Structures are given as structure tokens and as C-alpha cells.
């Protein structure tokens, strides 16, 4: 009876994310690597609105991330639901650069995700931080397809896994949206 509690409470240490395929729809299917597992992030639907709902599976850790609204600004607010946590992802500001700054929170904890640099390539490096550490998310390569491969330096060892995944998602989806325009 004690073993399942340990497995569900185990910290996931994220290490990288990459698209599974190439081509114009590559952004819909991702491989997520952790220290101990490989998982997936996939759109749930097809069509023009497929980006609005995602499924995450990493071993026994599962959940979803979906937009809260419809329309052109739907990407500015998301809800995440995982086994042991749920909460919201919201842009911190409005306007053209709203994609650069995110608040991620559940009912107990808040994280902030933002680009490290400004300019045209700002989407290539992100910093996520909160009271329990930080995560760095960096594109592995340069060029037009840099958004397809990411290294993740997860130094947030005791934070909720769903909250961390939601914050990483905000960085990745922002980079995808900047490159699909």
C-alpha cells in the first residue's frame, strides 16, 4: 500500500522535448524526456483548432492542457488538469508581446515563465522560477526549425509535476506560435 503513494508523489525531472515528426504539422506531437522516462505531449483534435487541447502522458503521470476561451486570443489563458493538480496558465500582460511572460498557478503555488532575452529570437530561451527553484528551457539549435528541439534544465526538484509541465508547455507553445505566424 505504501509503494503507489511513493510513485505518484515522485518528482519528475524534465530533461528535453522534441517534435516526433517533421513537416508543417510537426508541432502537434512531442516526445518528452525525463531522468527516468519518456512521454508524450499531443494535440487531442485535428483541424485548425487542434492547438487548443493537449494530452500529456509520462509513465503513470497523465493530464491535459486546454484553452479557456475561443477566438484569436484563446492562447492567452489555459487550464491544466493532472492527477494531483489543476490550475491555470495566463499571460501576464496584453498586447503583441504577451507571449513572453506567463503566470502559472494552482491553488497553492505560483510560477513565472518568461523569455530571458528580447528581440526576434527571444523565444529561444526561457526561465521558469518560483519559491522552489528554477527551470531553464533552451532551443538546442539555431535557424528556422530551432523550436523543434529543447533542452530543459530542471532545478525545481520538489515542485508539483503538473505545475512544472504547465510552465514548460507555456514556453514551448509560445515558441511554436511565434514560428507559425
N, C-alpha and C positions, 0 to 999 in steps of 0.2 A: 504494500500500500504506500510506502514511502517513496519508492522509485518514480512513479509517474509525477509526483509533485516536484521532484528534483528536475526531471526532464522538461516540464512545462515552464519552470522558473529559470531555466538555464539561459545565460546570456548568449546572444548570437553576436559574434564579432564579424562584421561585414568586411570583405577584402576587395571585391571588384564586381562590376556589372558590365555586360557586353550584349550587343544585339546578337540574336541567334542566326539571322539571315542577312542578306544584302538586298539592295533594291529600294524602291520607294516606300515599301511597307515594312522595312526593317525595324522601325521604331515600335512596332506592335508586340514583339516577342523578345524578351530579355532573359539572359542567364544571370543569376545572382550567385556569387561565390561567398562563402563564409569560411572561417577557420576549419569547420568540421563538416560542411555540407555544400551541396549545390542545389539551387532552387530556381524558380521561375517567376517572372512578372509578365503578365499577358493581358492584352485587351480582352474584354469579355464579348463584345459585339463586333460586327464588321460594318463597313459603310463609313460615311462621312463623320458620324458621331462616335466612332469606336473609341476615340481617345478619352471619352468621358467616364469609362468604368474599367477598372483593372482588378485582376486577381493575383494574389501573392501566395506562393507555396514554397516553403523551405522546410523539408522534413515534415515534422508534425506542426510546424508554425504556419498558420493559414489566415488569410483575411482578404479584405477588399478595400479599394480606394475609389471614390466616385465623386463627381462634381455635385454641388448642392443645387445648382440652378441650370437653366438652359440659356442659349443666346451666345453672343460674341464674347461676353465677359465671364462665361461659366468657369473658365480655367482659374479664376481668381479665388475660388473657395471650394474646398474639397472636404469630404468626410472620410475618415478611415475607421474600419472595424476589424479588429483581430480578436483572437480567442479571449484574451485577458485585458484588452484595452480598446478604447474607441476615443475619437476626438476629431479635431479639425485642423486644416491647413488653410491659411489665409494670407493673401498678400498684405504686406504691412502698409503699403502706400497705393495710391491710384496713379493713373497716367501711363505713359509709354514705357517707363522703366519699372513698373510694378512687379514684373517678373524677377527682379534682382533681390528682393527682400521678402522673407516669409516668416510668419509665426506659426509654430506647430505646437499644439497643446491638447492635453486630455484633461481630466478633471482634477489632476494633482500637479502636473508638471508642464512647464513651457520650455520650448526650444526656439532658437532663432537660426535661420539659414539665410546666408547672403553671399553675394559674389565677393571675392577677395579683391578683385581689380575692377576698374571701369574701362570703358571703351568697347570697341567692336568684339573683342574676344573675352569680355568679362564672364561669359557663361562657361568658360573652360576651367575655372577653379572656384570652389565654394568652401565656406566654413560654416559648420553647424556647431552651435555651442549651447550649453545650459549649465546648471549647477554641478553636474556630474562629469564634466569633461567636454571634449570636442571631437568632431569628426571632420576630416578633410576629404573632399571629393574632387578629383582632378581628372581631366581628359588625359588619356595615355599618349595620344598622338596629336600632331598638328594637321592643318588642312581642313577641307570641307567636311570630311567624314569623322572628325575628331569626336563628335557627340556619340559615336557608336561604342566606344570603349573607355571605361572609367576605372581608376584605382581609388580605393576607399581606405583611408587610414582612420580606423575606428578606435578612438581612445576614450570612449564613453562606455566603459565596461559594465557599469551597474544600472544603466538606464533601461527603461521598458523597451522591448524589442519592437513592438508596434509603433511606438513613438519615433524610434530611430529610423525604421523603414519608411515611415511617412515623411520624415525630413529628407532622407536620401531621395525619395520619389520627387519631392518638390524641386530639387536641384536638377535631376535628370529630365523631368518633363519640361522644365523651363528651357533647358538647353535644346531639347528636341523642337520645342515651339519656336525658338529663335532661329533654328536652322531650316525649318519647314516653310518659313514665310517667303 
